[in-house]
Amino acid sequence: MNTGYTVHTSLAYVAEKIRQNDSDGGISAGTFQGQECLVLKGGSGDIRYTTYIYSYKGKLKELTLRDGTDASPSDGKDILAVADFSVSEIKPGLFRFTSTDTYGTTASVTISERSRQ
């Protein structure tokens, strides 16, 4: 029953995060402490922050840091158990996310930033 649930839930989670943070230049593929990740930039007033979504030690994690703050991948909040999660930017504003759950089920989704259209 769980086969496929986690992999699709992890991709739906990432898609929603992109929709919530869709601003020109606010979304990119990158790395955080050596972990491939989705990078979401934001802020309020003079305070700037970055949210990283990545896989670390079998978990999809999310970590939001005020810019200039140091942290390690283990500091992120656990979202779901995953065997693998990858992010690639196919072209500016177009991203492919691939997730593999602990049962070996893999799925991908391609998402475009609306703010770049």
C-alpha positions in Angstrom: 0.0 0.0 0.0 2.9 2.4 0.7 4.6 1.6 -2.6 4.6 4.8 -4.6 2.9 6.9 -1.9 6.1 8.4 -0.5 7.7 9.1 -3.8 4.6 10.9 -5.1 4.1 12.7 -1.9 7.7 14.0 -1.9 7.3 15.3 -5.5 4.0 17.0 -4.6 5.7 18.6 -1.6 8.4 20.0 -3.8 5.9 21.2 -6.4 3.9 23.1 -3.8 7.1 24.7 -2.3 7.9 26.0 -5.8 4.4 27.4 -6.2 4.7 29.1 -2.8 8.1 30.6 -3.5 7.7 31.5 -7.2 9.4 34.8 -7.7 11.8 35.8 -10.4 15.2 34.4 -9.5 14.0 32.9 -6.3 14.2 29.3 -7.3 17.4 27.3 -8.4 19.1 24.0 -8.3 22.2 24.0 -6.1 24.1 22.3 -3.3 24.0 22.7 0.5 27.0 21.3 2.3 27.6 18.9 -0.6 24.0 17.8 -0.8 22.2 18.4 -4.2 19.1 20.5 -3.4 16.4 22.8 -4.4 17.2 26.4 -3.3 14.4 28.9 -2.5 15.4 32.5 -1.9 13.1 34.9 0.0 13.0 37.5 2.6 11.0 40.2 4.4 12.3 43.8 4.6 16.0 43.7 5.2 16.0 40.0 6.3 17.0 37.6 3.6 16.7 33.8 4.0 17.3 30.6 2.0 15.4 27.4 2.2 17.1 24.2 1.1 15.2 21.0 0.2 17.5 17.9 0.0 18.0 14.3 0.8 20.3 13.3 3.7 20.7 9.9 5.3 17.5 8.5 3.9 15.3 11.5 4.6 13.9 14.3 2.5 14.8 17.4 4.5 14.0 21.1 4.6 16.1 23.7 6.2 15.5 27.5 6.2 18.4 29.7 7.2 18.8 33.4 7.5 21.5 34.3 4.9 24.9 34.2 6.5 24.0 31.5 9.0 25.9 28.2 9.1 24.3 24.8 9.5 24.8 21.2 8.7 22.6 18.9 6.6 21.5 17.0 9.8 19.9 20.3 11.1 17.1 20.1 8.5 13.5 19.1 9.4 12.6 15.5 8.3 9.8 15.5 5.7 9.7 11.9 4.4 11.8 8.8 4.2 13.4 8.6 0.7 16.2 6.5 -0.8 17.2 9.3 -3.2 16.2 12.7 -4.3 17.7 14.7 -7.2 17.2 18.2 -8.7 18.3 19.4 -12.1 17.6 22.6 -13.9 16.9 21.7 -17.5 17.0 25.3 -18.6 16.4 28.6 -16.7 13.2 28.3 -14.8 12.5 24.6 -15.7 13.3 22.0 -13.2 13.2 18.2 -13.0 12.9 16.4 -9.6 13.3 12.7 -9.2 12.6 10.8 -6.0 13.1 7.2 -5.1 11.3 5.8 -2.1 12.6 3.1 0.3 10.8 0.4 -1.7 12.7 1.4 -4.9 9.9 3.1 -6.6 11.1 6.1 -8.7 9.1 9.0 -10.1 10.0 12.3 -11.7 8.2 15.6 -12.2 9.1 18.6 -14.3 8.0 22.0 -13.1 8.3 25.4 -14.6 8.6 28.7 -12.7 5.6 30.8 -13.6 7.4 34.1 -12.7 9.8 33.6 -15.7 7.1 33.3 -18.3 
